[in-house]
Amino acid sequence: MAGQALIEPGRFLDALGAEVELLLGAARTASPDITVPSSPLFTVGEVVRHLGGGYRVARLWLTEGHAPQEWQRNPAPRQSTEDYLRTGLVALMREFSVHAPDSYAASWWPADHTYGFWRRRMAHETTIHRYDVQDAVGTYPGEVAEDFAIDGVDEALVVWFGQRLSMIGLSGTARHSVGVSTGGHHWIARAGPGFTEAWRCSAEEAARADGLVTAPPWHLYLWMWGRLPLREVEWSGDEDAIAQMWALMRLATK
């Protein structure tokens, strides 16, 4: 399998196309000025614009081979935000279509320099923001396939908690470990002064951590991205360990 994902890379392109349509369908039903409950700095219109920019950034990573400094950050004059999103997506999907998932691609995660990384990243980014828009406009946010949600938990932990925090110079204040379990998959998220790390593990290793968090895959996926409160998951063990992990995840995915 290309890259580090837990599911077949073609699934991400299918999800990306479907999630965009769900997001835009929900966005058309309400004012673009409605605030997103889980991300108060975002409105529905800003989510659509943000994704349009995100697709452009991803394509430039792929075509330029490094983090882009300049891209079209807003719709052109007389261009709708929906068209801005769609044109960004079309260009990105075209780039995906001519490169195999295991082809080399620059990325900000050292463990995965492939086109597969960006397929995965953009699919999960879109899914989380689709939830945001549906939640904001009052549409019931439909769940995703269980294995897709499990992969999203894995990405949140291994990529964002384990890698992104160190890139922005953040770490824990005390040494704690938290086991995470869902759908037969298990991880450890460990942090302390000067480090954060996460890895896939056995059920026994997860159970030996200072704290343990469990939930159905869809709920845990949303919880990892700060879209659900602590009461929506089951937890046990050291409350400080879980609180630190939660706080660090919010900073990683900010």
C-alpha positions in Angstrom: 0.0 0.0 0.0 1.3 3.5 -0.9 2.1 5.7 2.0 1.2 5.2 5.6 -2.6 5.0 5.4 -4.7 2.1 6.8 -6.9 1.9 3.7 -6.5 1.6 0.0 -5.4 5.0 -1.5 -8.1 5.0 -4.2 -10.7 5.3 -1.5 -9.5 8.8 -0.6 -10.3 10.2 -4.1 -13.8 8.7 -3.9 -14.3 10.2 -0.5 -12.9 13.6 -1.6 -15.4 13.9 -4.4 -18.3 12.7 -2.3 -17.5 14.9 0.7 -17.2 18.0 -1.4 -20.7 17.5 -2.8 -22.1 17.0 0.7 -20.4 20.1 2.0 -21.5 22.3 -0.8 -25.1 20.9 -0.7 -25.3 21.8 3.0 -23.6 25.2 2.4 -26.3 26.2 -0.2 -29.1 25.8 2.4 -28.1 28.7 4.7 -26.4 32.0 4.9 -22.6 31.9 4.4 -22.3 34.1 7.5 -23.5 31.4 9.9 -20.9 30.6 12.5 -19.5 27.0 12.8 -20.2 25.9 16.3 -17.1 23.8 16.8 -14.8 26.4 15.1 -16.2 29.9 16.1 -13.6 31.7 14.0 -15.1 30.1 10.9 -18.3 30.9 9.1 -19.8 28.5 6.6 -18.6 30.8 3.8 -15.1 30.9 5.3 -15.0 27.0 5.4 -15.7 26.9 1.7 -13.1 29.5 1.0 -10.5 27.8 3.3 -10.9 24.5 1.5 -10.6 26.1 -1.9 -7.3 27.6 -0.7 -6.2 24.3 0.8 -6.6 22.4 -2.5 -4.4 25.0 -4.2 -1.8 24.7 -1.5 -1.7 20.9 -1.8 -1.4 21.1 -5.6 1.5 23.5 -5.4 3.3 21.2 -2.9 3.0 18.5 -5.5 4.0 20.6 -8.6 6.6 22.9 -7.0 8.2 20.3 -4.6 8.1 22.6 -1.5 5.8 24.6 0.7 4.3 27.3 -1.5 4.6 30.9 -0.5 2.0 32.3 -2.8 -1.3 31.0 -4.1 -4.8 32.3 -4.9 -6.1 32.9 -1.4 -9.5 34.2 -2.3 -12.1 34.0 -5.1 -11.3 36.2 -8.1 -13.6 39.2 -8.7 -17.1 37.9 -9.5 -16.1 34.3 -8.7 -18.3 32.6 -6.2 -16.8 30.8 -3.2 -18.3 27.5 -4.6 -16.6 28.0 -7.9 -13.3 28.9 -6.2 -13.5 25.6 -4.3 -14.5 23.6 -7.3 -11.8 25.0 -9.6 -9.2 24.3 -6.9 -10.4 20.7 -6.5 -10.5 20.0 -10.2 -6.8 21.1 -10.6 -5.8 19.0 -7.6 -7.7 15.9 -8.8 -6.1 16.3 -12.2 -2.7 16.2 -10.6 -3.7 13.2 -8.6 -4.9 11.4 -11.7 -1.5 11.4 -13.5 0.6 10.2 -10.6 0.4 6.9 -8.8 -0.2 7.1 -5.0 3.3 5.8 -4.3 5.0 8.3 -6.6 7.4 10.7 -4.8 5.9 14.0 -3.6 7.2 16.6 -1.2 5.3 16.9 2.0 5.7 18.2 5.5 5.5 14.7 7.1 9.0 13.0 7.0 7.4 9.5 7.2 5.5 9.9 3.9 6.7 11.7 0.9 4.2 10.3 -1.6 1.1 11.4 -3.5 -0.7 9.1 -1.2 0.0 11.4 1.7 -1.8 14.3 0.0 -4.8 12.1 -1.1 -5.2 11.1 2.5 -4.7 14.6 3.9 -7.2 16.3 1.6 -9.8 13.6 2.1 -9.8 13.9 5.9 -9.5 17.7 5.7 -12.6 17.8 3.6 -14.5 15.3 5.7 -14.0 17.3 8.9 -15.0 20.5 7.3 -18.1 18.8 5.7 -19.1 18.0 9.3 -18.5 21.6 10.3 -20.9 22.9 7.6 -23.6 20.3 8.2 -23.4 21.0 11.9 -23.6 24.7 11.3 -26.7 24.6 9.1 -28.6 22.0 11.1 -28.2 19.1 8.7 -27.6 15.8 10.4 -23.9 15.1 9.8 -23.8 11.6 8.2 -21.1 9.2 9.3 -18.3 7.8 7.2 -17.3 4.2 6.7 -15.8 2.7 9.9 -12.4 2.0 8.3 -12.2 5.5 6.9 -12.9 6.9 10.4 -10.2 4.6 11.9 -7.7 5.9 9.4 -8.7 9.4 10.3 -7.9 8.7 14.0 -4.6 7.3 12.9 -3.8 10.4 10.9 -4.8 12.7 13.7 -2.5 10.9 16.2 0.5 9.8 14.2 0.7 12.8 11.9 -0.7 15.7 13.8 0.0 14.8 17.5 3.2 12.9 16.7 4.7 15.3 14.1 2.9 18.6 13.7 3.4 19.7 17.3 7.2 19.4 17.1 7.1 21.4 13.9 5.5 24.3 15.7 7.6 24.0 18.8 5.1 22.6 21.2 5.3 19.7 23.6 3.9 18.5 27.0 4.5 20.0 30.4 4.6 16.6 32.1 5.4 13.1 31.0 2.2 11.2 30.3 1.0 8.5 27.9 -2.6 7.9 26.7 -3.8 4.7 25.0 -6.4 5.2 22.3 -8.6 2.3 21.1 -11.4 2.0 18.5 -12.6 -0.6 16.0 -9.9 -3.1 17.0 -7.1 -0.6 16.4 -4.9 0.8 19.2 -2.4 3.7 19.6 -0.2 5.3 22.2 0.1 9.1 22.4 3.0 10.1 24.6 4.2 13.6 25.5 6.5 15.4 27.9 8.8 18.3 28.1 10.5 18.6 24.7 8.7 15.8 22.9 5.4 14.4 21.5 5.1 11.1 19.8 2.4 8.6 18.8 2.4 5.1 17.3 0.2 2.1 16.6 0.3 -0.6 19.3 -1.4 -3.6 20.7 -4.4 -3.6 22.9 -2.3 -4.6 25.9 0.1 -1.7 25.4 -2.7 0.8 25.1 -4.2 -0.5 28.3 -1.0 0.0 30.2 -0.8 3.7 29.4 -1.5 6.3 32.1 -5.0 6.9 30.6 -7.2 5.3 28.0 -9.7 6.8 25.6 -12.2 4.6 23.6 -15.2 5.3 21.4 -16.8 4.2 18.2 -14.6 5.2 15.2 -16.8 8.1 13.9 -17.1 9.6 17.4 -13.4 9.2 18.2 -12.5 10.7 14.8 -14.5 13.8 15.5 -13.3 14.0 19.1 -9.7 13.9 17.8 -10.4 17.0 15.7 -12.2 18.8 18.6 -15.7 18.4 17.1 -17.0 16.5 20.1 -16.6 17.1 23.8 -15.0 14.6 26.3 -18.4 13.3 27.4 -18.8 11.8 23.9 -16.0 9.3 24.5 -15.2 6.8 27.3 -12.1 7.4 29.3 -10.3 6.0 32.3 -7.1 6.4 34.2 -5.1 9.6 34.8 -7.3 12.6 34.1 -4.2 14.9 33.8 -2.8 12.7 31.1 -6.0 12.8 29.0 -6.3 16.6 29.6 -2.8 17.2 28.3 -3.4 15.0 25.2 -6.6 16.8 24.5 -5.0 20.2 24.9 -2.1 19.3 22.6 -4.4 17.9 20.0 -6.3 21.2 19.9 -3.0 23.0 19.3 -1.9 20.5 16.7 -5.1 20.7 14.7 -5.7 24.5 15.2 
